[in-house]
Amino acid sequence: MLRASGRSLSRRQFGTLGAAAGATALPGCSASSPKDMDTLQVWGGVPAENGPQAVIDRFQEEHPGTHVTYTPYVNDDRGNLKVNTALQGGVDIDVFFTYGVPNLAMRVDSGLAADVGDLVRAAPELEMFLDTEDPKAMIDGDEITALATTRIPQMVLFNEDLRERAGIELPTQWALEEYLEAIRALADDGKYGTYVLPDLARIELGPNYRLTAQGDSNFSHPAFLQHFDLAAQLIRDGVLYPWSQALARQLEAYQQNNFIAEDFGLWTTAPYSLRFLTDQEEYPHDFRVSAAPVPTVDGNDWNTGEYGAFIQINSKSPKQELAWEFCRFWLLESAQDMARAGYISLLGDVDDDELLDGVLGEDAEQFFDVDSFRRTLFEDQPRMHLDTELTAYTEITQKYEQQRDVCWLLERSPEKAIDTVDKNAQALIDRFEED
């Protein structure tokens, strides 16, 4: 049996739901009859037909007598709550995928994920997951509790019709000032420039940008105020989509609807969104789409995307040896199948052209400026990140989003909103230090 993560709640480690941690601190076994020991239960946030089932079919072919049941869940607040409740309640889950650092912080620190550190160190082909300078795994000392399966670079998509109408040259590299000129030019004739700005503080500061080197709140850094202030001004000017409507329409989860409806002509997103743009049945449209890199900020060029789609083993699973075989297979063999879901896998014998073909899908030239996507996603080599200093990460995220919302609803000044975030974040950090 693999060990459950034994993290302590210090200011330099994960801070989250203490009650859940207490309930799952010790490894154990969920009820399972012998007939179930050759059946793996895998939960993930990608529809089975978009790649997971193909990977599972090949795994089963290589492991006769083994059956894998895949349970898809919706990667939103409700779907993640369902996963957390199932894991904490002893539902038969052996392997699960986690998306986004706040969810990862909660699951790791709550003891829901097994430590696979010894297994990773014993597999030379997985050496990249031992890198602490450019981390792609959740590492705490000798423990490893999550392995990223993909890089998720963000890019700027243009509606080609609207871009050309506005007289904007497709950028191959550009600074924030040029980006702002573009969205202002697109904000015309009842349309907006874009939905939301890319995370300017992230572009400037890179990984672990919420904390100072000493582990205190970093929200007093001018980059955070710049982001709040500039976005509020652009909302007021009608350049950014009104935040009241964005919240009411749950745009964070359904941005593709408004881009396809041509409510805005520029969209910062990741490769997994491209599947909407080739689905003419559900999302009919008659414009092509091109790609550009995320703009730089004062010469800094961190991409706002991250390493992600973490694969983890349930610390309570009685089938952890088989679960590890599945995880290893997924990491090494899923690249071609998962490209159709917009996943650019970290490992696998698949070249960039094959990945691009998978990401863009069939008839790519009909929908996309293919060369622009090749350049932006592969040739430019976006500078990726992964936050690893996650003290009170989930709670700080909630406080940040609360103040962001009231600021962009134009109900609170950017200065007051960011000051509140900074004070709340420091209070949370101090609380976890005391614990």
SULSULZI-V115661 format. One record per residue. N is the residue number from 1. RES is the residue in three letters. NEAR is the number of other ideal C-beta (glycine too) atoms within 12 Angstrom. D_LAST is the distance of its C-alpha to the last C-alpha in whole Angstrom. Layout:
BEGIN
N;RES;NEAR;D_LAST
N;RES;NEAR;D_LAST
END
This chain:
BEGIN
1;MET;21;29
2;LEU;35;27
3;ARG;28;23
4;ALA;34;21
5;SER;41;18
6;GLY;28;15
7;ARG;38;13
8;SER;22;9
9;LEU;33;7
10;SER;22;7
11;ARG;28;9
12;ARG;26;12
13;GLN;33;12
14;PHE;46;12
15;GLY;39;10
16;THR;37;12
17;LEU;30;13
18;GLY;24;10
19;ALA;15;13
20;ALA;26;16
21;ALA;31;13
22;GLY;15;14
23;ALA;22;17
24;THR;33;18
25;ALA;24;16
26;LEU;16;20
27;PRO;24;23
28;GLY;23;26
29;CYS;22;29
30;SER;26;30
31;ALA;14;34
32;SER;25;36
33;SER;12;40
34;PRO;10;42
35;LYS;9;44
36;ASP;21;40
37;MET;22;39
38;ASP;25;42
39;THR;29;40
40;LEU;39;37
41;GLN;33;35
42;VAL;41;34
43;TRP;41;33
44;GLY;41;33
45;GLY;34;33
46;VAL;38;37
47;PRO;22;40
48;ALA;25;42
49;GLU;17;45
50;ASN;29;43
51;GLY;38;43
52;PRO;36;41
53;GLN;26;43
54;ALA;28;46
55;VAL;41;43
56;ILE;35;43
57;ASP;22;46
58;ARG;24;47
59;PHE;32;44
60;GLN;25;46
61;GLU;16;49
62;GLU;18;48
63;HIS;22;46
64;PRO;9;49
65;GLY;14;48
66;THR;27;44
67;HIS;24;43
68;VAL;36;41
69;THR;25;40
70;TYR;34;38
71;THR;29;37
72;PRO;25;36
73;TYR;32;34
74;VAL;20;34
75;ASN;28;31
76;ASP;18;30
77;ASP;22;27
78;ARG;14;29
79;GLY;26;30
80;ASN;27;27
81;LEU;21;25
82;LYS;24;28
83;VAL;38;27
84;ASN;35;23
85;THR;22;25
86;ALA;25;27
87;LEU;41;25
88;GLN;28;23
89;GLY;20;26
90;GLY;21;27
91;VAL;24;30
92;ASP;29;32
93;ILE;41;31
94;ASP;45;31
95;VAL;47;31
96;PHE;48;29
97;PHE;46;29
98;THR;39;26
99;TYR;37;27
100;GLY;33;25
101;VAL;38;22
102;PRO;33;20
103;ASN;41;21
104;LEU;42;21
105;ALA;44;17
106;MET;41;17
107;ARG;49;19
108;VAL;48;18
109;ASP;44;14
110;SER;39;15
111;GLY;39;17
112;LEU;47;20
113;ALA;52;22
114;ALA;45;23
115;ASP;35;23
116;VAL;44;27
117;GLY;30;26
118;ASP;18;29
119;LEU;30;31
120;VAL;34;31
121;ARG;19;32
122;ALA;16;35
123;ALA;24;36
124;PRO;12;38
125;GLU;20;39
126;LEU;31;35
127;GLU;16;34
128;MET;28;33
129;PHE;37;30
130;LEU;25;29
131;ASP;20;30
132;THR;18;26
133;GLU;12;28
134;ASP;22;29
135;PRO;30;27
136;LYS;37;28
137;ALA;39;26
138;MET;44;22
139;ILE;34;21
140;ASP;29;18
141;GLY;17;20
142;ASP;18;23
143;GLU;31;21
144;ILE;42;23
145;THR;46;22
146;ALA;50;25
147;LEU;46;28
148;ALA;45;29
149;THR;45;33
150;THR;40;34
151;ARG;36;34
152;ILE;37;34
153;PRO;39;36
154;GLN;38;37
155;MET;41;40
156;VAL;49;42
157;LEU;43;45
158;PHE;44;48
159;ASN;39;50
160;GLU;27;53
161;ASP;19;56
162;LEU;36;54
163;ARG;34;53
164;GLU;19;57
165;ARG;18;58
166;ALA;26;55
167;GLY;13;57
168;ILE;31;54
169;GLU;17;54
170;LEU;30;52
171;PRO;29;49
172;THR;20;48
173;GLN;21;46
174;TRP;29;45
175;ALA;22;43
176;LEU;30;41
177;GLU;17;44
178;GLU;23;47
179;TYR;34;44
180;LEU;30;44
181;GLU;22;48
182;ALA;34;48
183;ILE;42;46
184;ARG;25;48
185;ALA;27;51
186;LEU;39;50
187;ALA;30;49
188;ASP;21;53
189;ASP;15;55
190;GLY;13;53
191;LYS;29;50
192;TYR;36;47
193;GLY;38;46
194;THR;41;43
195;TYR;43;40
196;VAL;39;37
197;LEU;39;36
198;PRO;40;35
199;ASP;35;31
200;LEU;35;33
201;ALA;37;29
202;ARG;37;29
203;ILE;37;33
204;GLU;30;32
205;LEU;30;29
206;GLY;28;28
207;PRO;31;25
208;ASN;25;22
209;TYR;35;23
210;ARG;43;20
211;LEU;33;18
212;THR;22;20
213;ALA;12;21
214;GLN;14;18
215;GLY;24;15
216;ASP;25;16
217;SER;32;17
218;ASN;34;21
219;PHE;38;22
220;SER;22;24
221;HIS;27;27
222;PRO;22;30
223;ALA;28;30
224;PHE;36;28
225;LEU;29;30
226;GLN;28;33
227;HIS;37;32
228;PHE;42;32
229;ASP;28;35
230;LEU;32;37
231;ALA;39;36
232;ALA;34;37
233;GLN;22;40
234;LEU;33;41
235;ILE;34;41
236;ARG;18;43
237;ASP;18;45
238;GLY;21;46
239;VAL;32;45
240;LEU;36;42
241;TYR;37;42
242;PRO;28;41
243;TRP;30;37
244;SER;17;38
245;GLN;20;40
246;ALA;29;38
247;LEU;22;35
248;ALA;14;38
249;ARG;19;39
250;GLN;15;36
251;LEU;29;37
252;GLU;24;34
253;ALA;19;35
254;TYR;24;39
255;GLN;30;40
256;GLN;30;43
257;ASN;27;44
258;ASN;32;45
259;PHE;36;46
260;ILE;28;48
261;ALA;26;50
262;GLU;29;50
263;ASP;31;48
264;PHE;42;47
265;GLY;40;48
266;LEU;49;45
267;TRP;43;42
268;THR;37;39
269;THR;37;38
270;ALA;40;38
271;PRO;39;40
272;TYR;35;39
273;SER;32;41
274;LEU;38;44
275;ARG;31;45
276;PHE;32;45
277;LEU;41;48
278;THR;29;50
279;ASP;20;50
280;GLN;18;53
281;GLU;8;53
282;GLU;13;50
283;TYR;25;50
284;PRO;16;53
285;HIS;26;54
286;ASP;15;57
287;PHE;27;55
288;ARG;28;54
289;VAL;42;50
290;SER;35;50
291;ALA;46;47
292;ALA;37;45
293;PRO;39;42
294;VAL;41;39
295;PRO;38;40
296;THR;27;39
297;VAL;33;37
298;ASP;18;39
299;GLY;13;40
300;ASN;24;36
301;ASP;28;37
302;TRP;34;33
303;ASN;35;34
304;THR;37;32
305;GLY;38;32
306;GLU;36;30
307;TYR;40;30
308;GLY;40;29
309;ALA;43;30
310;PHE;42;28
311;ILE;53;29
312;GLN;48;27
313;ILE;50;27
314;ASN;49;26
315;SER;43;24
316;LYS;38;26
317;SER;42;29
318;PRO;31;32
319;LYS;35;34
320;GLN;35;32
321;GLU;23;35
322;LEU;31;37
323;ALA;40;34
324;TRP;34;33
325;GLU;28;37
326;PHE;43;37
327;CYS;47;34
328;ARG;31;36
329;PHE;35;39
330;TRP;45;38
331;LEU;40;36
332;LEU;30;40
333;GLU;30;42
334;SER;42;41
335;ALA;34;42
336;GLN;28;45
337;ASP;31;45
338;MET;43;41
339;ALA;35;43
340;ARG;35;45
341;ALA;42;41
342;GLY;39;41
343;TYR;45;39
344;ILE;45;39
345;SER;41;38
346;LEU;36;37
347;LEU;32;39
348;GLY;28;42
349;ASP;13;46
350;VAL;25;47
351;ASP;17;48
352;ASP;22;47
353;ASP;20;50
354;GLU;22;49
355;LEU;34;46
356;LEU;31;47
357;ASP;25;50
358;GLY;37;47
359;VAL;46;45
360;LEU;37;48
361;GLY;28;50
362;GLU;16;54
363;ASP;15;56
364;ALA;25;54
365;GLU;17;56
366;GLN;18;57
367;PHE;32;53
368;PHE;34;52
369;ASP;29;53
370;VAL;26;52
371;ASP;21;53
372;SER;31;50
373;PHE;41;47
374;ARG;26;48
375;ARG;24;48
376;THR;42;45
377;LEU;41;43
378;PHE;29;44
379;GLU;19;46
380;ASP;26;44
381;GLN;16;41
382;PRO;33;38
383;ARG;25;35
384;MET;32;32
385;HIS;34;29
386;LEU;41;26
387;ASP;34;22
388;THR;36;20
389;GLU;36;17
390;LEU;44;15
391;THR;40;12
392;ALA;42;12
393;TYR;39;15
394;THR;35;17
395;GLU;31;15
396;ILE;39;17
397;THR;30;20
398;GLN;22;20
399;LYS;31;20
400;TYR;34;22
401;GLU;23;25
402;GLN;22;25
403;GLN;34;26
404;ARG;35;28
405;ASP;28;30
406;VAL;25;31
407;CYS;33;32
408;TRP;36;34
409;LEU;24;35
410;LEU;23;37
411;GLU;18;35
412;ARG;22;33
413;SER;20;33
414;PRO;31;32
415;GLU;21;31
416;LYS;19;29
417;ALA;33;27
418;ILE;35;26
419;ASP;23;25
420;THR;29;23
421;VAL;39;21
422;ASP;31;20
423;LYS;21;19
424;ASN;27;17
425;ALA;39;16
426;GLN;29;14
427;ALA;21;12
428;LEU;34;11
429;ILE;36;10
430;ASP;20;9
431;ARG;20;6
432;PHE;33;5
433;GLU;21;5
434;GLU;13;4
435;ASP;20;0
END
